[in-house]
């Protein structure tokens, strides 16, 4: 059975499944101006294909593995690259081993409960228990795949939704970690490698995500105007290749960042030291982006040598926001919009994540309007 869709580019495409070499595979014919053309192309394809090779997968018989293959094909053009590869990795590691051969119509709440017990017993690569946040990312992926089954494969109920996500009643929300300017100064003072020193300066003074920094090419930076154009991100462990450069996390992530004078001068000096380079070279790599492991290893080493508290690379983003909040004289509401634009988040996300850092301006506001209030009631 073929399915027809119109993409963001207004072109029509058709998806269907066929059997090749004994395996069911997804097919896609695309680039049609009208649905009629897509239908015609599909019929033409079928007319030239041995009908015994056309896969007939009855909705009532579909396994989770088959559903996932169809889901993966469908959402490849619907989800941002980095999010897509993360989702696929989560499903292949934590869902397919348990649910792969099971008929989706025969899944029960007990199946989901047993699966949750297994996930709770798993550890991350470094030996730590999977965090509640990550376990719920896995759970959300399962829910999303089964919702796809409800939409296209007559699945009546999403049993995962009925069971609910992971909870840890004994967990205490971790305090947000960040470095003060003095702590960052202490950290960077031991830096003895100019490239990585500039990596951490850049992250601290721009609030960029690590992947956005890794994907930066020299053509993305205007050193004369002191501007950085964020239009892409680095995604690691893509199936079949070491990495991919994909669109950033969201539409809000596509942005222009103004550089401080000091950081701009540091970048100019660094670029000059590299000699004759291509504009497509990665700023902090070369022909290839800087690997994650190199960044984490260097950060851990300098944390140990400087004696500052241990934070993650991502926490430099929190450190940047904290620095902006406590250094700016701008009114809080205005500053929220500045920060949102600068780090590529929505205003709602800024308030949810960093709202507790902002000063309570109510007392100042009341003082400012006190005279006007008096004028209303005192003649």
PyMOL commands that set and color helices and strands:
alter all, ss='L'
color gray80, all
select helices_A, chain A and resi 35-47+51-53+59-61+64-75+81-94+96-99+104-106+109-121+132-152+159-163+181-188+194-206+210-215+218-220+251-253+261-273+292-306+315-327+332-343+347-357+362-377
alter helices_A, ss='H'
color red, helices_A
select strands_A, chain A and resi 3-6+12-20+23-32+221-222+227-230+233-236+243-246+255-258
alter strands_A, ss='S'
color yellow, strands_A
deselect
rebuild
show_as cartoon
